[in-house]
Amino acid sequence: MPIEENNTLNDAITSFAGQIFLRGEPGYEEARTARIWHANRPDRFPEAILLAKNESDLVNGVRLARQKGWSVAVRSGGHSFPVWSVRDSGLLIDLGGYKEMSYDADSQIVTATSAIKGGDELNPYLKQFGRYFGAGGCPSVGLGGFLLQGGMGWNFRGWGYACEQVVAIDIVTADGELVRAGENQNADLFWAARGIGPGFCGLISRFHLKTRALTDGVAVSMQAYPVERYEQVLKWLWDKHPDISDKVYFNAVSARPPMPIPGHDGGLVFMIWACAFCDSQEEAAEVLAPLKDCPYREDAIMVSDAQPTTLPEQLSLVDQLHPAGLYYKVDSAWVDGPQQDIIKAMRTLVMDRQAEDTGYTFLIFRLPRPDDAPEIAMDLGTDLCVGAYIIHEDESADQKLRDWLRNAMGELEPYTVGQNWGDSDQTFREVKCLTDETWSRYQKIRDERDPEGVFHAHLAGPGGFQNRNGWEKGE
């Protein structure tokens, strides 16, 4: 490195409150991988990693990257399955050491930095004010990636995507300036930050979020069936869900049950799980009652109706189902088409899970967004999202399980509209995550806001992210 460049870098390093590690230096590898939540370790290496401590570090980090000709990647929570933040070349700005929260009682708005964990940190903080935010299902998911991808959080079926609760965002732009974005200022960035995914052309320092009142009427209903019954049970649930209250968040899961079920041999079951968020337990029992109408209930191997619970209890259960430090492969599909054809096409996903895999297949139901819902970049979706989490300990089984997942999801491709950012890996399979209109609109914003490519674009395979379904390229 020329002397002048070296001096410039040394001066920059001393200006940071946090630490910066150059590739090859002691501490670099730990900084590269230490906050990756799972066991997946990408073979990608930034030129430098900044462990930011305050907002000035974020601004100065982007300005240093501009001076060095580096592209910037950002890590907030570390949950991304393809590890969006670890990119070849450039600067990784890790936000894990920069955490601040504040609550305004008059507006009921909470302000939180991007690395704050929704379940582990934000909601325990809000509890003292009697408030709540619909964060990610896993309590350790950071706000930054979760909200950028739209946020299919707790009861998004009724409350909308979590990003719809964002009222303003503080962003370090590609010019190295800190700006506020909202409906009436920097509205292009505000729109994009609510769902554009991991290729956003800015670094989000803080989110300003609407909160909800804590409720006393949280209850759960569950039904578990022999997995061979999934076609009939799923058809009934699919037909029934539009008429069930939007206070009920529910999905169906094919998995080996995490708890013993009397008379069950421990193999796969097909489960309905529904959680009601109401003002009282009486109301929760009322809105969950339609699930009792399932005509196959007499075949169920386990039934539990409207059991009182708490959000912390449900978060703990989700946490147990997603152990940290294991290998994960994920994929998903928003599906549309003849119902019976789709149900048959997911047969492999539901019934043929591999022995090494402790994960599950999920089916998440969505209601149409209301006409008065805010305009956001997260605008691709149908009434059903199907996907799978592959979870295992044996690295040698990784390729086998990856191949199984690709083949199983491939059976749904004739009916796949796109997929959800949070349950995707574009380095593994090329699937749309945005509508064509949104993708085109964002390209214009990125060209205007970041013409020099200061921020890394979306992580994808060799050709880069094109927002298309790979199997349709020849059409």
VOPAGU-2260 file (C-alpha; in pm, 1 decimal, decimal comma):
REM VOPAGU-2260
SITE   aa  ch    i         X         Y         Z
SITE  MET   A    0       0,0       0,0       0,0
SITE  PRO   A    1     144,3     343,1     -93,7
SITE  ILE   A    2     258,1     555,0     203,6
SITE  GLU   A    3      -6,6     826,2     146,9
SITE  GLU   A    4    -286,0     570,2     135,4
SITE  ASN   A    5    -152,0     398,0     444,7
SITE  ASN   A    6    -141,2     727,7     636,4
SITE  THR   A    7    -497,8     807,4     531,5
SITE  LEU   A    8    -614,1     470,1     657,7
SITE  ASN   A    9    -422,9     505,2     983,7
SITE  ASP   A   10    -577,9     847,2    1042,8
SITE  ALA   A   11    -922,2     703,5     974,6
SITE  ILE   A   12    -868,5     409,7    1209,4
SITE  THR   A   13    -779,8     637,3    1499,0
SITE  SER   A   14   -1097,4     841,2    1440,0
SITE  PHE   A   15   -1331,0     549,3    1512,3
SITE  ALA   A   16   -1477,2     481,7    1855,6
SITE  GLY   A   17   -1501,6     116,5    1754,4
SITE  GLN   A   18   -1237,2    -116,8    1614,5
SITE  ILE   A   19   -1143,0    -175,7    1252,4
SITE  PHE   A   20    -969,0    -491,4    1131,4
SITE  LEU   A   21    -791,4    -526,7     798,2
SITE  ARG   A   22    -782,5    -861,2     623,2
SITE  GLY   A   23    -493,9   -1069,3     754,7
SITE  GLU   A   24    -467,7    -885,7    1086,1
SITE  PRO   A   25    -515,1   -1055,9    1424,0
SITE  GLY   A   26    -882,4   -1042,5    1517,3
SITE  TYR   A   27   -1004,1   -1020,9    1156,6
SITE  GLU   A   28   -1145,0   -1372,9    1131,1
SITE  GLU   A   29   -1326,9   -1349,9    1461,7
SITE  ALA   A   30   -1478,2   -1017,6    1354,1
SITE  ARG   A   31   -1580,8   -1171,8    1020,3
SITE  THR   A   32   -1770,5   -1466,8    1168,6
SITE  ALA   A   33   -1830,6   -1417,1    1542,5
SITE  ARG   A   34   -2180,2   -1270,4    1509,0
SITE  ILE   A   35   -2306,9   -1514,1    1246,9
SITE  TRP   A   36   -2589,1   -1681,6    1436,0
SITE  HIS   A   37   -2576,6   -2021,5    1263,7
SITE  ALA   A   38   -2294,2   -2252,1    1150,0
SITE  ASN   A   39   -2293,7   -2146,9     782,2
SITE  ARG   A   40   -1959,4   -1980,1     710,1
SITE  PRO   A   41   -1929,7   -1822,5     365,5
SITE  ASP   A   42   -1606,9   -1829,7     168,2
SITE  ARG   A   43   -1616,9   -1451,6     122,5
SITE  PHE   A   44   -1373,7   -1198,1     267,2
SITE  PRO   A   45   -1411,6    -819,9     306,7
SITE  GLU   A   46   -1101,0    -602,9     291,5
SITE  ALA   A   47   -1184,5    -455,6     630,3
SITE  ILE   A   48   -1437,3    -491,8     910,8
SITE  LEU   A   49   -1553,4    -204,1    1130,0
SITE  LEU   A   50   -1708,9    -289,0    1466,6
SITE  ALA   A   51   -1905,8      31,9    1505,8
SITE  LYS   A   52   -1977,9     183,8    1847,1
SITE  ASN   A   53   -2178,7     495,1    1764,7
SITE  GLU   A   54   -2351,4     684,3    1487,2
SITE  SER   A   55   -2035,8     878,5    1399,1
SITE  ASP   A   56   -1865,9     547,5    1323,7
SITE  LEU   A   57   -2135,8     470,8    1068,2
SITE  VAL   A   58   -2091,3     805,6     893,2
SITE  ASN   A   59   -1713,0     787,9     902,1
SITE  GLY   A   60   -1717,2     426,2     790,2
SITE  VAL   A   61   -1912,3     510,1     474,9
SITE  ARG   A   62   -1685,5     808,2     408,3
SITE  LEU   A   63   -1374,6     591,0     448,6
SITE  ALA   A   64   -1520,3     337,9     204,2
SITE  ARG   A   65   -1575,1     615,1     -49,8
SITE  GLN   A   66   -1214,3     728,0     -11,5
SITE  LYS   A   67   -1081,9     374,1     -52,0
SITE  GLY   A   68   -1313,8     277,7    -336,3
SITE  TRP   A   69   -1466,2       3,2    -120,0
SITE  SER   A   70   -1826,3    -114,7    -131,2
SITE  VAL   A   71   -2009,9    -128,0     200,5
SITE  ALA   A   72   -2201,2    -421,0     350,4
SITE  VAL   A   73   -2387,3    -400,4     681,1
SITE  ARG   A   74   -2452,2    -654,9     956,9
SITE  SER   A   75   -2729,6    -590,8    1206,8
SITE  GLY   A   76   -2853,4    -911,8    1372,4
SITE  GLY   A   77   -2645,8   -1180,5    1200,5
SITE  HIS   A   78   -2940,5   -1412,8    1127,1
SITE  SER   A   79   -2927,6   -1400,4     747,0
SITE  PHE   A   80   -2900,3   -1759,7     621,3
SITE  PRO   A   81   -2684,3   -1679,7     314,1
SITE  VAL   A   82   -2496,1   -1426,1     532,9
SITE  TRP   A   83   -2580,0   -1115,4     330,3
SITE  SER   A   84   -2329,0    -901,8     516,7
SITE  VAL   A   85   -2010,1   -1095,0     438,4
SITE  ARG   A   86   -1903,2    -996,9      87,9
SITE  ASP   A   87   -1580,4   -1017,0    -104,2
SITE  SER   A   88   -1380,3    -693,6     -99,9
SITE  GLY   A   89   -1505,0    -371,3      52,4
SITE  LEU   A   90   -1592,9    -282,4     409,0
SITE  LEU   A   91   -1823,4    -471,8     644,5
SITE  ILE   A   92   -1978,2    -238,8     902,7
SITE  ASP   A   93   -2094,8    -447,4    1196,6
SITE  LEU   A   94   -2358,1    -275,6    1410,6
SITE  GLY   A   95   -2356,3    -525,0    1699,1
SITE  GLY   A   96   -2180,6    -285,2    1936,5
SITE  TYR   A   97   -2409,5       8,1    1857,5
SITE  LYS   A   98   -2738,9     -37,3    2043,5
SITE  GLU   A   99   -2968,4     238,2    2165,6
SITE  MET   A  100   -3341,6     256,8    2239,8
SITE  SER   A  101   -3574,3     534,7    2350,5
SITE  TYR   A  102   -3951,1     560,5    2390,1
SITE  ASP   A  103   -4175,5     865,3    2360,6
SITE  ALA   A  104   -4488,0     824,2    2573,4
SITE  ASP   A  105   -4679,5    1099,8    2392,6
SITE  SER   A  106   -4639,3     958,9    2041,9
SITE  GLN   A  107   -4598,4     594,5    2152,7
SITE  ILE   A  108   -4306,8     575,9    1909,0
SITE  VAL   A  109   -3997,3     375,5    1997,4
SITE  THR   A  110   -3661,8     454,8    1838,5
SITE  ALA   A  111   -3415,9     169,5    1809,0
SITE  THR   A  112   -3087,3     110,4    1630,0
SITE  SER   A  113   -3064,5    -159,6    1364,8
SITE  ALA   A  114   -2886,8    -429,7    1567,0
SITE  ILE   A  115   -3145,2    -428,7    1847,0
SITE  LYS   A  116   -3302,3    -775,4    1878,6
SITE  GLY   A  117   -3680,5    -759,3    1858,1
SITE  GLY   A  118   -3774,0   -1030,5    2105,8
SITE  ASP   A  119   -3470,2   -1034,8    2331,1
SITE  GLU   A  120   -3419,2    -659,2    2365,8
SITE  LEU   A  121   -3684,3    -431,6    2214,2
SITE  ASN   A  122   -3996,5    -591,2    2357,7
SITE  PRO   A  123   -3856,5    -642,2    2709,3
SITE  TYR   A  124   -3770,8    -270,6    2700,0
SITE  LEU   A  125   -4121,1    -176,4    2580,4
SITE  LYS   A  126   -4292,1    -392,0    2843,0
SITE  GLN   A  127   -4226,8    -131,6    3113,4
SITE  PHE   A  128   -4442,4     110,4    2912,0
SITE  GLY   A  129   -4716,3    -146,1    2844,4
SITE  ARG   A  130   -4625,5    -153,5    2475,4
SITE  TYR   A  131   -4518,4    -410,3    2215,9
SITE  PHE   A  132   -4376,4    -428,5    1861,2
SITE  GLY   A  133   -4449,9    -714,6    1618,0
SITE  ALA   A  134   -4088,5    -821,4    1565,4
SITE  GLY   A  135   -3942,2   -1138,8    1415,6
SITE  GLY   A  136   -4052,4   -1485,8    1515,9
SITE  CYS   A  137   -3712,2   -1573,2    1661,7
SITE  PRO   A  138   -3638,1   -1341,6    1955,2
SITE  SER   A  139   -3274,0   -1286,3    1857,1
SITE  VAL   A  140   -3349,0   -1150,9    1506,9
SITE  GLY   A  141   -3214,6    -795,8    1462,7
SITE  LEU   A  142   -3439,7    -515,9    1341,5
SITE  GLY   A  143   -3225,3    -408,7    1045,0
SITE  GLY   A  144   -3246,8    -709,6     815,0
SITE  PHE   A  145   -3593,0    -802,4     939,9
SITE  LEU   A  146   -3748,0    -466,9     848,4
SITE  LEU   A  147   -3554,5    -426,1     524,0
SITE  GLN   A  148   -3703,2    -754,9     404,7
SITE  GLY   A  149   -4054,8    -639,0     500,1
SITE  GLY   A  150   -4099,4    -815,4     829,8
SITE  MET   A  151   -4333,3   -1114,3     841,2
SITE  GLY   A  152   -4350,5   -1076,3    1217,4
SITE  TRP   A  153   -4592,3   -1181,8    1489,2
SITE  ASN   A  154   -4949,5   -1162,5    1359,5
SITE  PHE   A  155   -4848,6    -997,4    1033,5
SITE  ARG   A  156   -5167,7   -1165,6     904,6
SITE  GLY   A  157   -5372,6    -908,3    1097,3
SITE  TRP   A  158   -5133,1    -625,0    1180,2
SITE  GLY   A  159   -4958,9    -609,0     843,4
SITE  TYR   A  160   -4590,5    -638,4     770,8
SITE  ALA   A  161   -4372,6    -502,0    1048,9
SITE  CYS   A  162   -4220,8    -249,7     808,4
SITE  GLU   A  163   -4565,1     -86,6     780,8
SITE  GLN   A  164   -4515,7      27,3    1140,4
SITE  VAL   A  165   -4201,8     223,5    1050,7
SITE  VAL   A  166   -4273,8     598,7    1060,0
SITE  ALA   A  167   -3920,4     728,4     994,4
SITE  ILE   A  168   -3568,1     602,0     939,3
SITE  ASP   A  169   -3227,0     761,0     996,9
SITE  ILE   A  170   -2998,7     666,6     708,6
SITE  VAL   A  171   -2634,9     722,9     615,8
SITE  THR   A  172   -2648,1     778,6     239,8
SITE  ALA   A  173   -2391,3     684,3     -22,4
SITE  ASP   A  174   -2261,6    1043,9       4,4
SITE  GLY   A  175   -2175,0     980,4     369,2
SITE  GLU   A  176   -2451,0    1208,9     498,6
SITE  LEU   A  177   -2693,3    1126,6     780,5
SITE  VAL   A  178   -3052,4    1201,2     678,0
SITE  ARG   A  179   -3402,6    1136,6     807,3
SITE  ALA   A  180   -3639,7     954,9     570,5
SITE  GLY   A  181   -4017,5     952,2     604,5
SITE  GLU   A  182   -4334,6    1011,8     406,6
SITE  ASN   A  183   -4251,6    1379,7     356,6
SITE  GLN   A  184   -3872,3    1375,9     331,3
SITE  ASN   A  185   -3645,5    1148,3     132,4
SITE  ALA   A  186   -3962,1     954,9      54,9
SITE  ASP   A  187   -3787,5     743,1    -208,6
SITE  LEU   A  188   -3550,5     596,4      51,0
SITE  PHE   A  189   -3837,8     556,9     297,5
SITE  TRP   A  190   -4037,2     354,0      45,4
SITE  ALA   A  191   -3741,6     135,6     -51,0
SITE  ALA   A  192   -3627,8      64,2     306,0
SITE  ARG   A  193   -3961,1    -100,3     379,0
SITE  GLY   A  194   -3912,9    -426,8     191,9
SITE  ILE   A  195   -3642,5    -385,8     -73,5
SITE  GLY   A  196   -3424,3    -642,8     100,9
SITE  PRO   A  197   -3049,1    -677,8     152,4
SITE  GLY   A  198   -2941,3    -456,3    -137,1
SITE  PHE   A  199   -3064,6    -128,4       7,4
SITE  CYS   A  200   -2857,0     172,6    -101,3
SITE  GLY   A  201   -2799,4     313,9     245,3
SITE  LEU   A  202   -2697,9     228,0     600,0
SITE  ILE   A  203   -2986,9     244,4     846,7
SITE  SER   A  204   -2882,9     383,6    1181,2
SITE  ARG   A  205   -3222,1     400,1    1354,4
SITE  PHE   A  206   -3582,8     301,8    1305,3
SITE  HIS   A  207   -3873,5     500,9    1448,3
SITE  LEU   A  208   -4154,8     251,6    1508,6
SITE  LYS   A  209   -4520,8     255,0    1601,8
SITE  THR   A  210   -4593,4      35,5    1902,4
SITE  ARG   A  211   -4899,5    -158,8    2014,2
SITE  ALA   A  212   -5058,0    -192,8    2356,4
SITE  LEU   A  213   -4976,9    -515,7    2535,3
SITE  THR   A  214   -5277,6    -742,7    2546,1
SITE  ASP   A  215   -5402,9    -983,3    2813,4
SITE  GLY   A  216   -5580,1   -1218,5    2574,0
SITE  VAL   A  217   -5303,9   -1426,4    2419,6
SITE  ALA   A  218   -5402,6   -1790,1    2366,2
SITE  VAL   A  219   -5292,7   -2080,7    2147,3
SITE  SER   A  220   -5479,4   -2366,9    1981,8
SITE  MET   A  221   -5299,2   -2667,2    1835,5
SITE  GLN   A  222   -5402,8   -2975,3    1644,7
SITE  ALA   A  223   -5163,9   -3253,5    1540,0
SITE  TYR   A  224   -5256,5   -3509,5    1275,0
SITE  PRO   A  225   -5090,3   -3812,7    1120,7
SITE  VAL   A  226   -4883,7   -3664,7     838,1
SITE  GLU   A  227   -5073,1   -3882,3     588,6
SITE  ARG   A  228   -5380,1   -3668,0     659,8
SITE  TYR   A  229   -5215,0   -3343,7     547,9
SITE  GLU   A  230   -5397,9   -3312,1     213,5
SITE  GLN   A  231   -5746,1   -3318,7     364,6
SITE  VAL   A  232   -5657,4   -3105,5     667,5
SITE  LEU   A  233   -5470,6   -2848,9     460,4
SITE  LYS   A  234   -5752,7   -2814,1     208,3
SITE  TRP   A  235   -5997,7   -2748,0     491,3
SITE  LEU   A  236   -5765,1   -2493,2     652,9
SITE  TRP   A  237   -5693,6   -2316,4     323,9
SITE  ASP   A  238   -6065,8   -2280,0     254,6
SITE  LYS   A  239   -6138,9   -2174,5     612,3
SITE  HIS   A  240   -5865,1   -1917,5     680,2
SITE  PRO   A  241   -6021,9   -1610,1     507,0
SITE  ASP   A  242   -6314,7   -1631,5     748,7
SITE  ILE   A  243   -6103,1   -1654,8    1064,3
SITE  SER   A  244   -6047,0   -1330,9    1257,7
SITE  ASP   A  245   -5743,6   -1121,3    1171,7
SITE  LYS   A  246   -5661,3   -1135,4    1541,4
SITE  VAL   A  247   -5547,0   -1493,3    1482,4
SITE  TYR   A  248   -5198,9   -1565,1    1348,6
SITE  PHE   A  249   -5166,4   -1921,9    1233,7
SITE  ASN   A  250   -4974,5   -2160,1    1018,4
SITE  ALA   A  251   -4940,6   -2529,5     949,4
SITE  VAL   A  252   -4621,0   -2724,1    1002,5
SITE  SER   A  253   -4489,4   -3065,8     907,4
SITE  ALA   A  254   -4230,1   -3166,2    1166,4
SITE  ARG   A  255   -4122,5   -3416,3    1423,9
SITE  PRO   A  256   -4300,8   -3276,6    1730,5
SITE  PRO   A  257   -4077,4   -3102,8    1985,3
SITE  MET   A  258   -4281,7   -3252,2    2269,1
SITE  PRO   A  259   -4386,1   -3616,1    2332,8
SITE  ILE   A  260   -4737,7   -3700,5    2217,7
SITE  PRO   A  261   -4899,8   -4005,0    2381,9
SITE  GLY   A  262   -4934,8   -4288,8    2133,1
SITE  HIS   A  263   -4716,1   -4121,2    1870,8
SITE  ASP   A  264   -4396,0   -4292,3    1755,4
SITE  GLY   A  265   -4200,4   -3968,1    1713,1
SITE  GLY   A  266   -4224,2   -3944,8    1333,4
SITE  LEU   A  267   -4359,2   -3655,1    1127,7
SITE  VAL   A  268   -4692,2   -3498,0    1214,0
SITE  PHE   A  269   -4895,3   -3228,9    1040,3
SITE  MET   A  270   -4978,5   -2957,4    1292,4
SITE  ILE   A  271   -5203,1   -2653,4    1295,3
SITE  TRP   A  272   -5079,5   -2381,9    1530,8
SITE  ALA   A  273   -5290,4   -2071,3    1589,8
SITE  CYS   A  274   -5221,9   -1782,7    1827,2
SITE  ALA   A  275   -5486,1   -1520,9    1912,7
SITE  PHE   A  276   -5400,0   -1165,5    2019,9
SITE  CYS   A  277   -5707,8   -1025,0    2194,8
SITE  ASP   A  278   -5814,6    -801,2    2481,3
SITE  SER   A  279   -5928,8   -1094,1    2694,9
SITE  GLN   A  280   -5905,1   -1470,8    2718,4
SITE  GLU   A  281   -6279,2   -1491,6    2648,3
SITE  GLU   A  282   -6234,9   -1308,3    2318,3
SITE  ALA   A  283   -5933,8   -1526,0    2231,9
SITE  ALA   A  284   -6140,2   -1841,5    2284,3
SITE  GLU   A  285   -6412,2   -1695,5    2061,6
SITE  VAL   A  286   -6185,5   -1610,5    1766,8
SITE  LEU   A  287   -6007,7   -1947,7    1790,8
SITE  ALA   A  288   -6336,8   -2143,2    1804,8
SITE  PRO   A  289   -6368,9   -2189,2    1424,5
SITE  LEU   A  290   -6068,9   -2422,8    1434,5
SITE  LYS   A  291   -6285,9   -2668,7    1628,3
SITE  ASP   A  292   -6493,1   -2715,6    1311,7
SITE  CYS   A  293   -6222,9   -2917,7    1135,3
SITE  PRO   A  294   -6406,6   -3230,3    1013,7
SITE  TYR   A  295   -6095,9   -3442,6    1074,2
SITE  ARG   A  296   -6052,5   -3359,0    1444,0
SITE  GLU   A  297   -6148,1   -3713,1    1542,7
SITE  ASP   A  298   -5834,2   -3830,9    1360,2
SITE  ALA   A  299   -5607,5   -3589,3    1548,5
SITE  ILE   A  300   -5341,6   -3738,4    1774,9
SITE  MET   A  301   -5333,1   -3421,8    1986,0
SITE  VAL   A  302   -5575,5   -3130,7    2034,7
SITE  SER   A  303   -5537,2   -2825,3    2255,8
SITE  ASP   A  304   -5794,7   -2546,5    2239,8
SITE  ALA   A  305   -5742,0   -2179,4    2336,4
SITE  GLN   A  306   -5479,0   -2234,5    2601,9
SITE  PRO   A  307   -5372,0   -1909,2    2773,9
SITE  THR   A  308   -5012,6   -1817,9    2702,2
SITE  THR   A  309   -4780,6   -1518,3    2685,9
SITE  LEU   A  310   -4562,7   -1375,4    2414,0
SITE  PRO   A  311   -4243,6   -1461,7    2604,0
SITE  GLU   A  312   -4360,6   -1824,3    2626,2
SITE  GLN   A  313   -4422,2   -1840,0    2251,6
SITE  LEU   A  314   -4089,8   -1672,2    2175,9
SITE  SER   A  315   -3914,7   -1927,8    2394,9
SITE  LEU   A  316   -4081,0   -2210,8    2202,9
SITE  VAL   A  317   -3972,9   -2064,4    1868,4
SITE  ASP   A  318   -3621,9   -2020,8    2003,8
SITE  GLN   A  319   -3607,4   -2388,2    2100,8
SITE  LEU   A  320   -3708,3   -2488,7    1748,0
SITE  HIS   A  321   -3420,7   -2285,5    1599,6
SITE  PRO   A  322   -3099,2   -2373,5    1786,8
SITE  ALA   A  323   -2810,3   -2136,0    1727,5
SITE  GLY   A  324   -2483,9   -2271,6    1591,7
SITE  LEU   A  325   -2632,5   -2539,3    1363,0
SITE  TYR   A  326   -2638,9   -2560,4     983,2
SITE  TYR   A  327   -2942,4   -2407,8     812,6
SITE  LYS   A  328   -3077,8   -2422,7     460,7
SITE  VAL   A  329   -3401,0   -2236,7     382,4
SITE  ASP   A  330   -3628,3   -2179,5      87,0
SITE  SER   A  331   -3982,2   -2054,8      33,8
SITE  ALA   A  332   -4245,2   -1985,4    -228,5
SITE  TRP   A  333   -4548,6   -1762,5    -252,4
SITE  VAL   A  334   -4780,3   -1997,1    -444,7
SITE  ASP   A  335   -5081,4   -1939,4    -666,9
SITE  GLY   A  336   -5280,7   -2180,9    -879,8
SITE  PRO   A  337   -5521,1   -2473,3    -849,0
SITE  GLN   A  338   -5542,3   -2556,8    -481,7
SITE  GLN   A  339   -5538,5   -2934,1    -515,1
SITE  ASP   A  340   -5242,6   -2926,3    -755,7
SITE  ILE   A  341   -5039,3   -2713,7    -513,7
SITE  ILE   A  342   -5123,7   -2940,7    -220,1
SITE  LYS   A  343   -5003,8   -3244,6    -415,4
SITE  ALA   A  344   -4689,2   -3060,9    -533,4
SITE  MET   A  345   -4580,9   -3002,5    -174,0
SITE  ARG   A  346   -4602,8   -3372,8     -87,8
SITE  THR   A  347   -4224,1   -3421,6     -76,9
SITE  LEU   A  348   -4179,5   -3114,9     144,3
SITE  VAL   A  349   -4445,7   -3235,1     387,2
SITE  MET   A  350   -4396,5   -3612,0     397,9
SITE  ASP   A  351   -4038,9   -3696,4     300,1
SITE  ARG   A  352   -3816,0   -3496,4     535,7
SITE  GLN   A  353   -3466,2   -3642,2     560,6
SITE  ALA   A  354   -3347,0   -3830,0     870,5
SITE  GLU   A  355   -3053,8   -3593,4     938,5
SITE  ASP   A  356   -3283,9   -3291,2     935,3
SITE  THR   A  357   -3447,8   -3164,0    1254,9
SITE  GLY   A  358   -3622,5   -2877,0    1076,9
SITE  TYR   A  359   -3973,6   -2840,3     940,0
SITE  THR   A  360   -4194,5   -2746,2     646,6
SITE  PHE   A  361   -4414,1   -2441,0     704,9
SITE  LEU   A  362   -4728,3   -2299,1     548,7
SITE  ILE   A  363   -4807,6   -1938,9     644,0
SITE  PHE   A  364   -5141,3   -1783,6     552,9
SITE  ARG   A  365   -5180,3   -1417,3     459,2
SITE  LEU   A  366   -5488,9   -1198,9     427,5
SITE  PRO   A  367   -5510,8    -938,0     148,8
SITE  ARG   A  368   -5357,7    -604,1     241,5
SITE  PRO   A  369   -5627,5    -341,3     299,3
SITE  ASP   A  370   -5677,8     -64,0      46,6
SITE  ASP   A  371   -5551,3     197,6     290,6
SITE  ALA   A  372   -5227,9      10,3     370,6
SITE  PRO   A  373   -4913,1     221,0     322,6
SITE  GLU   A  374   -4715,8     197,4       1,2
SITE  ILE   A  375   -4410,3     -19,3      64,8
SITE  ALA   A  376   -4155,3    -207,2    -143,2
SITE  MET   A  377   -4272,0    -536,8      11,2
SITE  ASP   A  378   -4555,6    -591,8    -235,4
SITE  LEU   A  379   -4512,3    -946,1    -365,7
SITE  GLY   A  380   -4722,1   -1217,2    -205,1
SITE  THR   A  381   -5020,9   -1449,2    -230,6
SITE  ASP   A  382   -5246,5   -1593,5      38,0
SITE  LEU   A  383   -5006,0   -1880,3     110,6
SITE  CYS   A  384   -4629,4   -1899,8     161,4
SITE  VAL   A  385   -4478,5   -2248,9     160,3
SITE  GLY   A  386   -4124,5   -2320,0     268,0
SITE  ALA   A  387   -3880,7   -2535,3     457,7
SITE  TYR   A  388   -3611,4   -2498,7     719,6
SITE  ILE   A  389   -3337,6   -2761,0     697,7
SITE  ILE   A  390   -3156,9   -2776,9    1034,3
SITE  HIS   A  391   -2873,7   -3021,3    1100,3
SITE  GLU   A  392   -2544,8   -3073,0    1284,0
SITE  ASP   A  393   -2346,9   -3278,5    1032,5
SITE  GLU   A  394   -2159,3   -3065,9     779,9
SITE  SER   A  395   -2100,1   -3374,1     562,6
SITE  ALA   A  396   -2477,2   -3401,6     506,2
SITE  ASP   A  397   -2503,1   -3043,8     382,0
SITE  GLN   A  398   -2492,2   -3113,4       8,0
SITE  LYS   A  399   -2737,2   -3402,6      33,0
SITE  LEU   A  400   -2987,2   -3186,3     219,8
SITE  ARG   A  401   -2932,1   -2892,6     -15,0
SITE  ASP   A  402   -3011,2   -3116,7    -312,8
SITE  TRP   A  403   -3321,8   -3252,4    -140,3
SITE  LEU   A  404   -3447,8   -2900,4     -72,7
SITE  ARG   A  405   -3386,8   -2784,3    -428,8
SITE  ASN   A  406   -3574,4   -3083,5    -570,7
SITE  ALA   A  407   -3862,3   -3052,7    -324,2
SITE  MET   A  408   -3908,5   -2679,8    -388,8
SITE  GLY   A  409   -3875,0   -2747,6    -761,3
SITE  GLU   A  410   -4202,0   -2939,4    -754,0
SITE  LEU   A  411   -4374,7   -2612,6    -659,4
SITE  GLU   A  412   -4213,4   -2403,4    -933,8
SITE  PRO   A  413   -4515,6   -2422,3   -1172,8
SITE  TYR   A  414   -4715,1   -2241,2    -902,4
SITE  THR   A  415   -4444,5   -2014,6    -756,5
SITE  VAL   A  416   -4495,2   -1639,6    -789,0
SITE  GLY   A  417   -4187,8   -1552,9    -583,9
SITE  GLN   A  418   -4051,7   -1594,5    -233,8
SITE  ASN   A  419   -4004,0   -1417,8      97,2
SITE  TRP   A  420   -3668,1   -1243,5     154,7
SITE  GLY   A  421   -3630,3   -1379,8     506,2
SITE  ASP   A  422   -3664,9   -1742,4     394,9
SITE  SER   A  423   -3445,0   -1725,0      88,9
SITE  ASP   A  424   -3093,8   -1778,9     -39,9
SITE  GLN   A  425   -3041,3   -1628,8    -383,8
SITE  THR   A  426   -2696,2   -1788,8    -404,9
SITE  PHE   A  427   -2877,7   -2124,6    -392,8
SITE  ARG   A  428   -3188,6   -2073,1    -608,6
SITE  GLU   A  429   -3294,5   -1776,3    -819,0
SITE  VAL   A  430   -3645,0   -1664,5    -720,1
SITE  LYS   A  431   -3825,1   -1329,8    -741,7
SITE  CYS   A  432   -3876,0   -1139,7    -416,9
SITE  LEU   A  433   -4028,9    -819,7    -560,8
SITE  THR   A  434   -4283,2    -732,8    -825,6
SITE  ASP   A  435   -4146,6    -621,1   -1160,6
SITE  GLU   A  436   -4275,1    -268,7   -1097,5
SITE  THR   A  437   -4101,8    -246,3    -760,7
SITE  TRP   A  438   -3773,3    -380,0    -897,7
SITE  SER   A  439   -3776,6    -128,4   -1183,6
SITE  ARG   A  440   -3862,4     158,1    -948,4
SITE  TYR   A  441   -3581,3      64,9    -711,6
SITE  GLN   A  442   -3322,2      48,6    -988,8
SITE  LYS   A  443   -3396,4     412,3   -1068,7
SITE  ILE   A  444   -3364,1     507,6    -701,1
SITE  ARG   A  445   -3035,6     321,9    -667,2
SITE  ASP   A  446   -2897,3     478,2    -985,8
SITE  GLU   A  447   -2978,6     823,1    -849,6
SITE  ARG   A  448   -2885,4     769,4    -484,4
SITE  ASP   A  449   -2579,4     546,8    -525,4
SITE  PRO   A  450   -2448,1     579,5    -881,8
SITE  GLU   A  451   -2096,2     471,7    -778,9
SITE  GLY   A  452   -2214,2     154,9    -605,9
SITE  VAL   A  453   -2093,1     246,3    -258,2
SITE  PHE   A  454   -2332,9      -8,9    -108,2
SITE  HIS   A  455   -2321,3    -371,4    -216,5
SITE  ALA   A  456   -2615,6    -480,3    -429,2
SITE  HIS   A  457   -2830,5    -781,4    -339,6
SITE  LEU   A  458   -2632,4   -1099,0    -272,6
SITE  ALA   A  459   -2704,8   -1360,2    -538,3
SITE  GLY   A  460   -2541,3   -1612,7    -767,9
SITE  PRO   A  461   -2282,6   -1547,5   -1040,8
SITE  GLY   A  462   -2511,0   -1327,0   -1251,6
SITE  GLY   A  463   -2624,3   -1110,5    -960,1
SITE  PHE   A  464   -2979,7   -1064,9    -841,6
SITE  GLN   A  465   -3213,1   -1005,9   -1137,4
SITE  ASN   A  466   -3549,1   -1045,6    -959,2
SITE  ARG   A  467   -3661,4   -1333,4   -1174,7
SITE  ASN   A  468   -3753,9   -1697,2   -1133,7
SITE  GLY   A  469   -3456,8   -1890,0   -1267,1
SITE  TRP   A  470   -3663,2   -2170,0   -1420,6
SITE  GLU   A  471   -3849,2   -1916,8   -1639,5
SITE  LYS   A  472   -3539,7   -1769,2   -1808,7
SITE  GLY   A  473   -3588,6   -1970,5   -2127,0
SITE  GLU   A  474   -3946,1   -1863,4   -2182,4
